[in-house]
Amino acid sequence: IMPIYKYFGAPAKYHGKPLFHIISNLKDFGRGRIITRAGFKDEKPSFYRILFAQPLMDQKSEEGRAIVEKVRNGVRYSEPVDLSKIASLPDFILVPRKDEDKFCKWNELRDYDPSLDMVVEPKYYTAPPLLRLLMEREMKNRGEEISDDKFLLPHFKTYQKKDRDVLEDGQEEVYQETVTRCEGTAGYSYADRIDPRYSYGALDPEGPASVLGKLPEEEPFPTPEVGMRLYKIPWSNMDKRNQEDPRVD
């Protein structure tokens, strides 16, 4: 009879060992050896080649400084990477020497090239449909001229740099930045994905105008009402107000 195994809890996130649990048992702290991570799921080889390692000899033997050469998805980065912030994560796997050539596939690797290894993102984003309707209404009330340029959001000022992988809070791997080139304009309109049964007229040619007519006329600031307190009670008076009356019964 085959035994029945039951697993409780969430599945394990990491499936390896801390970095210094591996290289502390190697000659010269693993200089020149190949280390990979269980979290790498790339089609092409992804690994680290250790250049320098210095453990801190802490109680758990998990902390230290490790300078490595990084290869990610078949691309060899030109700048070394410091793994000291993620060295304590149990996600590292040692590649045996006899399997290094088969695992690394040295002939398929290439050096990092900024002209090839870049990310293309939109330079501008158009305003979401509902936000655009509200902006148009406010601009008409103020008497401003309405133009398409005023509804473009500058994504080239707010994009995130591609130079780190955050694995846990305070534990991240910082590496050579991948260049981000911003060009073109993209929109937030997902109207083509809406089922016509739930569009409520938004897919019609005059759909946005009908939606605008259903919006309530909201004032920019609340007006004073009867019983509204227009001042803030100071903290010095809060103790006096919160005191209970003594019982006399």
PENORVEN-V869928 format. One record per residue. N is the residue number from 1. PSI is psi in radians with two decimals (999 if undefined). Layout:
n: {N/N}
psi: {PSI/PSI}
//
This chain:
n: {1/2/3/4/5/6/7/8/9/10/11/12/13/14/15/16/17/18/19/20/21/22/23/24/25/26/27/28/29/30/31/32/33/34/35/36/37/38/39/40/41/42/43/44/45/46/47/48/49/50/51/52/53/54/55/56/57/58/59/60/61/62/63/64/65/66/67/68/69/70/71/72/73/74/75/76/77/78/79/80/81/82/83/84/85/86/87/88/89/90/91/92/93/94/95/96/97/98/99/100/101/102/103/104/105/106/107/108/109/110/111/112/113/114/115/116/117/118/119/120/121/122/123/124/125/126/127/128/129/130/131/132/133/134/135/136/137/138/139/140/141/142/143/144/145/146/147/148/149/150/151/152/153/154/155/156/157/158/159/160/161/162/163/164/165/166/167/168/169/170/171/172/173/174/175/176/177/178/179/180/181/182/183/184/185/186/187/188/189/190/191/192/193/194/195/196/197/198/199/200/201/202/203/204/205/206/207/208/209/210/211/212/213/214/215/216/217/218/219/220/221/222/223/224/225/226/227/228/229/230/231/232/233/234/235/236/237/238/239/240/241/242/243/244/245/246/247/248/249}
psi: {2.23/2.39/2.67/2.14/2.33/2.22/2.37/2.58/3.13/2.62/2.66/2.43/-0.57/2.56/0.83/-2.55/2.75/2.62/-0.81/-0.21/-0.37/-0.95/-0.30/-0.34/0.12/2.75/2.39/0.57/0.67/0.40/2.19/-0.16/2.83/2.20/2.38/3.06/2.47/-0.38/-0.18/2.12/0.59/2.74/-0.68/2.93/2.44/2.13/3.09/2.50/2.09/2.24/-0.69/2.42/2.44/1.80/2.70/-0.06/0.76/3.11/-0.65/-0.08/0.80/-0.27/2.70/-3.13/2.29/2.07/2.18/2.83/2.20/2.39/2.08/2.10/0.73/0.11/2.17/2.05/2.53/-0.32/2.40/2.81/2.45/2.10/0.32/-0.52/-0.39/0.16/-0.47/-0.15/2.33/1.20/0.14/2.53/2.32/2.30/2.14/2.63/-0.66/-0.32/0.07/-0.80/-0.69/-0.64/-0.77/-0.57/1.11/-0.55/-0.37/-0.10/2.68/2.74/2.73/2.29/2.00/-0.47/-0.38/-0.74/1.36/2.84/2.25/2.13/2.77/2.52/-0.61/2.68/2.39/2.65/2.52/2.65/-0.82/-0.71/-0.64/-0.71/-0.73/-0.69/-0.69/-0.71/-0.74/-0.65/-0.61/-0.68/-0.59/-0.09/0.41/2.72/2.32/2.16/2.74/-0.48/-0.46/-0.15/0.27/2.27/2.15/1.66/-0.44/-0.20/-0.24/0.02/2.66/2.43/2.45/1.30/0.27/2.66/2.02/1.99/-0.74/3.00/2.08/0.03/1.86/2.69/2.05/2.22/-3.06/2.30/2.38/2.21/2.36/2.07/2.16/2.19/2.61/-3.11/2.37/2.79/2.90/0.17/2.11/0.56/-0.50/-0.26/-0.03/2.35/2.29/-0.42/-0.44/0.29/-0.50/0.65/0.00/-0.40/-0.12/2.76/-0.61/0.44/-0.87/-0.65/-0.67/-0.63/-0.67/-0.63/-0.41/-0.21/2.47/2.63/1.75/2.41/2.61/-0.56/2.57/2.45/2.62/2.40/2.91/2.24/-0.01/2.28/2.11/0.24/2.81/2.29/2.17/2.67/-0.42/-0.42/-0.12/-0.66/-0.65/-0.64/-0.48/-0.02/2.42/2.62/2.38/2.53/2.33/-0.05/999}
//
